[in-house]
Amino acid sequence: MESSASGVFCSRMLSMVNREDVNAIVQAQRHMLDRFEKTNEMLLNFNNLSSVRLNQMTERYLHHTRALVEMKKDLDSIFRRIRTLKDKLSKQHPEAFSSIHESLEVEDEDFDPNPKSSLPLSDTLELSSDSSNTSPTLLTPGASGDSEDVPVIKEQDGHVQLVTEGGGE
């Protein structure tokens, strides 16, 4: 070996390091490298699977969104028809609609999904006792027993009927 200072320094450093310890460190590093490669592969598989699932869910989400938009259009059309029927009925039978306080022509922007009724819910809706008709019957605000011939709007089989409490239709 060289007798220079750098040669002496290198030889002393090499004598201080145990070969078995260096081999153990190298083995630990190889083991960690293998684990990191496996983890990386698992993460790549997870990302690929997540990407496929995201694409599937995006398609389903778009399909459901389109369905909801279509349903909203259908419901808007139905409510427009109901409004037209109510207008026709109010013109044909104005006495039946005289007790209604709210306007029947509600604009779509002004529609309140939770209307504040002056009557409790139990007085506003009445379920039919007929098992074939599951739709509720809407009572007019004066139908809480104030008079005997109070008109009631009933919907049955897709038709709107104006019925008085006395039994006349």
C-alpha positions in Angstrom: 0.0 0.0 0.0 1.0 3.5 -0.4 2.5 5.3 2.5 0.9 8.6 1.7 -1.8 10.0 3.9 -4.6 9.2 1.6 -3.5 5.6 1.3 -3.2 5.2 5.1 -6.6 6.8 5.6 -8.2 4.4 3.0 -6.6 1.3 4.5 -7.7 2.3 8.0 -11.3 2.9 6.8 -11.4 -0.5 5.1 -10.1 -2.2 8.3 -12.8 -0.5 10.3 -15.7 -1.8 8.2 -16.8 -5.3 8.8 -17.5 -7.2 5.5 -20.4 -9.1 7.1 -22.1 -5.9 8.2 -21.7 -4.5 4.6 -23.2 -7.7 3.2 -26.1 -7.5 5.6 -26.8 -3.9 4.6 -26.7 -4.8 0.9 -29.1 -7.7 1.6 -31.5 -5.4 3.5 -31.4 -2.9 0.6 -32.2 -5.6 -2.0 -35.1 -6.9 0.2 -36.5 -3.3 0.5 -36.0 -2.9 -3.3 -38.1 -6.0 -3.9 -40.8 -4.8 -1.5 -40.9 -1.4 -3.2 -41.1 -3.0 -6.7 -44.0 -5.2 -5.5 -45.7 -2.2 -3.9 -45.3 -0.2 -7.0 -46.8 -3.0 -9.1 -49.7 -3.2 -6.7 -50.3 0.5 -6.9 -50.1 0.4 -10.7 -52.7 -2.4 -10.8 -54.9 -0.4 -8.3 -54.6 2.7 -10.5 -55.6 0.8 -13.6 -58.6 -0.8 -11.9 -59.6 2.5 -10.4 -59.4 4.1 -13.9 -61.6 1.4 -15.4 -64.1 1.7 -12.5 -64.1 5.5 -12.8 -64.9 5.2 -16.5 -67.8 2.8 -15.8 -69.2 5.0 -13.0 -68.9 8.0 -15.2 -70.9 6.3 -17.9 -73.6 5.3 -15.4 -73.6 8.7 -13.8 -74.2 10.3 -17.3 -76.9 7.8 -18.0 -78.7 8.5 -14.7 -78.2 12.2 -15.2 -79.9 12.0 -18.7 -82.7 9.9 -17.2 -83.3 12.5 -14.4 -83.3 15.3 -17.0 -85.8 13.4 -19.1 -88.0 12.7 -16.0 -87.9 16.4 -15.1 -89.1 17.3 -18.6 -91.9 14.7 -18.3 -92.9 16.0 -14.9 -92.9 19.6 -16.2 -95.1 18.5 -19.0 -97.4 16.7 -16.6 -97.6 19.7 -14.2 -98.4 21.9 -17.2 -101.2 19.6 -18.2 -102.5 19.5 -14.6 -102.4 23.3 -14.5 -104.4 23.4 -17.8 -106.9 21.0 -16.4 -107.3 23.0 -13.2 -107.7 26.2 -15.2 -110.5 24.5 -17.3 -112.2 23.2 -14.2 -112.0 26.5 -12.5 -113.6 28.2 -15.5 -116.3 25.5 -15.7 -116.9 25.3 -11.9 -115.9 28.7 -10.4 -117.9 28.1 -7.2 -115.8 25.0 -6.4 -112.6 27.0 -6.6 -113.7 30.2 -4.9 -112.4 29.0 -1.5 -108.8 28.5 -2.8 -106.6 31.3 -1.6 -103.5 30.7 -3.7 -103.4 31.3 -7.4 -103.5 28.2 -9.6 -101.1 29.6 -12.1 -97.8 29.3 -10.3 -94.8 30.1 -12.4 -92.0 27.4 -12.5 -89.6 29.8 -10.9 -91.9 30.5 -8.0 -92.7 26.9 -7.3 -92.1 26.0 -3.6 -91.5 22.3 -3.2 -92.5 22.6 0.5 -95.6 24.8 0.4 -96.7 26.3 3.7 -100.3 25.1 4.1 -102.7 26.6 6.6 -104.1 23.2 7.2 -102.3 20.3 8.9 -101.2 17.5 6.5 -103.9 15.2 7.9 -106.6 17.6 6.8 -105.1 18.2 3.4 -104.6 14.6 2.2 -107.0 11.8 2.5 -106.1 8.3 1.5 -108.7 6.3 -0.4 -110.1 3.2 1.3 -110.3 1.5 -2.1 -107.2 -0.7 -2.4 -107.1 -0.3 -6.2 -106.6 3.5 -5.9 -103.4 4.3 -4.0 -103.3 8.0 -5.0 -104.1 10.5 -2.2 -107.2 12.7 -2.5 -106.6 16.5 -2.3 -109.2 18.3 -0.2 -109.9 22.0 -0.6 -109.1 24.2 2.4 -112.8 24.4 3.3 -113.1 20.7 3.6 -112.4 20.5 7.3 -116.1 20.1 8.1 -117.2 23.8 7.8 -120.1 23.1 5.4 -122.0 20.1 4.1 -121.6 20.6 0.3 -117.9 21.3 0.1 -116.4 20.4 -3.3 -113.5 18.0 -3.3 -111.0 17.4 -6.2 -110.3 13.7 -6.6 -108.0 12.0 -9.0 -108.9 8.5 -10.0 -107.5 6.4 -12.9 -105.8 9.5 -14.3 -109.0 11.6 -14.4 -109.7 14.6 -12.2 -113.2 14.6 -10.7 -115.0 17.3 -8.8 -117.1 15.7 -6.0 -119.2 17.4 -3.3 -119.3 16.1 0.2 -123.1 15.5 -0.2 -122.3 12.7 -2.7 -123.1 14.6 -6.0 -120.5 14.6 -8.8 
